[in-house]
Amino acid sequence: MQALKKIISSTLHLFYPHLCNGCNSDVLNKDNLLCIECINNLPHTNYAKFEKNPIEKIFWGRLPIKAAFAEFYFDKESLLQHLIHQLKYKSNTQIGIFLGEMMGNSINNSTLYKNIDALIPLPLFADKERKRGFNQAKVICDGISNTTNIPILNNSIIRKRFTETQTRKHRTERWQNVAESFALNNAQALAGKHILLVDDVITTGATLEACGNIILQIPNTTLSIATLAFASK
C-alpha cells in the first residue's frame, strides 16, 4: 500500500508539479509556496525590532506615528518584485498571505507592536478593487492576522477617488495626487484604538500619510504603519 501511494504521488507530481513561486524549482515540500533557497534569499530588513528605523524617519515631521516598519527591501528585477507582481497582477493571493504571515511573525517578536488593536489595509478605489478582484493590502493583512490574531477592520476607511499611479511622480506630485483621497466610513470602530495601517510597498509614504491623517482625526487614536516592502529609490 505504501509503495502504491508513492507511485500515485510521483505520477501526480509528474503531470501536476508543485513548483516554487519564486524560482519554479520542484524541490520543495508540498505545503510550501517557496523553496528553502528562495525563503533564505528574501531580503528581510529586521526594522520591526528597532525604533528610529528608515521607515519611521520617512514620517518624521509629517505624521505623528508610534512605530513603523517594512518587512523586506525592494529592488527591481528581484525575487521580491516577482512575488509582489504575482500577488497584484496574477491574483496569487496565497503568496500575499504567506508574506503577510512573515510580517506577523516579525510583529509577534517585536516589543514595539504589542498593543495593536486592529489592522487596516490601505484601501483601493472601489472600481480598481472590483477590476483586480481584491485589495492586495487586505490579503497581506489576512496573513498578518493569521499569525497575530489581530482583527482586520476592512472598509473603515474608504478611498473616495481614483488616483494615478505614483511610480513616476516626485514627492510633491505624489502628495498632490493623493490629497483628500480618503474618508472615514466607520470612525466609531476605530475610536480609542491603536491602528496598524498596512500597505504593500512604501517609497515616499505620501499615500500612507494621506490615509493616516484621516485616521488620526478620530479621538484618542494611535497610528502605526507596516508595509511589505521598502523601495528606497
N, C-alpha and C positions, 0 to 999 in steps of 0.2 A: 504493500500500500504506500509506503514512504517513497519507494522508487517511482511509483506511478505519479504521485504528486509532484515529484521533481521533474519528471518528463513533461507533465502538463504545464508546470510553471515555466520551464525552459521554452516550450513551444509558444506559449502566450507571449513571453518576452521577445521571441524572435519576430512575431507578427505585430505586437503592440509594445514596443520597447519603452521602458520608463527612463527618460533622459533628464540630465541635469538642466535646469532652466538657465544656467549660466554658460556652460561650455558644450552642452549636448553629449557629454560623456554618459555612458550607461553603467559606469562603475559607482553605483550609489544604492543605498537602502531604498526599498520600495516606498517607504513612508516619507522620504526626504525630498525636498524640491531642489536642493543644491548638493553637489558632491562635496566631499571634505576639502578638496583643494580650493574650490570656489568660496566655501564658507571661510576658510583661513585667509583668503585674499580680499575679503571685504574690508574696506578702509575705515574702521571704527575710529572716531575722534576721542572717545572717553570724556567728552565735555560734560556729561551729566554729573560727573563726580566733583566738578570744580566750579567755584564762583569766579566771576570776572573773566570768563572764557570769551573767545571771539564772538560767539552768538549774543551773549549778554551785551557786549560792547557795541554791537550794531544799534541797540535801542537806547543807549545812554543819551540822555538829554532829549529823547524823542517820545519815550513811552515808559511809565513807571511800573516795570515788571518786577516780579520777585526773583525769578530764575528763568534761564533759557538754555537750550542745548540743541545740537544736531547730532544724530547718531553716526552719520558717515560723511566723509569728504566726497565731493562730487567732482569728477573730471570728465571731459569729453572723451568719447570713444573708450570709456572704461566699462568694467563689469557692472558697476552700479548704474551707469547710464542705460545700459542694456536692460537691466532688471526693471528700472523705472519706466522705460519705454514699453516693456512687456505689460506692465500694470496699466499704464494710461492709454495705450493705443492698441493693445492686443487683448484687452479685457482679461488679463491674467490676474484676477483678484487674489488667487491663492498666494502668489509671491508677495503681494502687498500685505496680506495678513501675516505671512512668515516674517517679513522685515519689521512689521509693526510689533510682533512678539519680541523681537530682539530689542526694540526700543523699550518695551515694557520691562524686560529684564534689567535694562540699564536704570530705569526708574526705580525698580524694586531695590537695586543695590546702591541707591544714592540717598543721602540724608536730606537733600535739597527739595525732594518731591514727595515727602512723607505725608503731607496734608492736602494733597489734591482731592477735591470733592467731585469733579466732573471733567470729562473730556468734551471739547467742542471742535469738530472738524471745520476747517476753513470752508465756508460754503461756496459752491459754484453757482453761477447764474442758472436759473431753473431750466431754460431752454438748452443750455450746454450740458447740464446733467442728464436731461432726457435723451439728448443725442448720444452721449457717451454711454448712458445706461447706469452710471454710478458716479459717486464722488470719490476720487482716489484718497482724499484725506479721511473720509469716513471709513474706507477699507483699512487704512493704516490704524485708525482708532480702534477698529474691531480687533486687530492684533494686539494693540496695547492693552485693551480691556481684557483680552483672554488671559494675559499673564499678571495683570494687576488687580483685576476685578473692579476697576474704577468705571462707573457708569458713563455712558455716552449721552449727551444732551444734543441730539441732532435737531436741526430746524429751529433752535432757539434764536439764532441769528440768521438773517436771510440776506442774499445778495440781490440788490434792487435792480441792477442794470448790468448789461454785458460790458465787459472791458476788453480792450485789445490786448494781444499778447505783450508781455513785459520784456521779452527776450532782448530786443534791440533798442530799448529805451534807456537813457541815463537816469540818474536818481530823481531829478526834478520832474521829468516826464512821467516816471513811474508813479510818483506821488499824485500828480495831477490826474493820471489815468484812473486811479482807484479812489480818489477822494469822494466821499459821500456815496460810496457804492454799497454800504452795508446798513442794515436797520435791525432793531430789536424786534423779535417776534414773540418772545416769552420771557420778559425781564424777571418776572416773579420766580421762575425756575432757577435763575442764576443769582438772585439776591443773597448776599452774605456768604457766597461760596468762593473757594479757591479754584479757579478755572485753568485748565491746561488747554491752550489753543494749539491745534495741530495742523501742519501742512506737509507737503511732500518735499519741496526744495526751497531754500531761502538764499537770496542773493543780497539785495539792498534792504529787504524787510519792509518795503513800502506797503504791500498788501496786508501783511500781518499787523502793521502799525495802524492802518485804517480800520481794520476789524477790531483790534484791541482797544482802540479809543472808544468804540461803541460799547464794548463790554464794560469798560471802566466807568461808564456813565451810570451804571447800576450801583446803588448804595452798598457799601461795605463789601465790595467785590475785589478779590485779589487775582492777579493775572500772571501766569507763567506761559512760556512758549516752548514747543518742541517740534522739530522738523526731522524728516527722514534724512535729508542731506543738506550740505552746505556747499554752495558754489561760490568760491571766494573771488571769482573774476567775472 
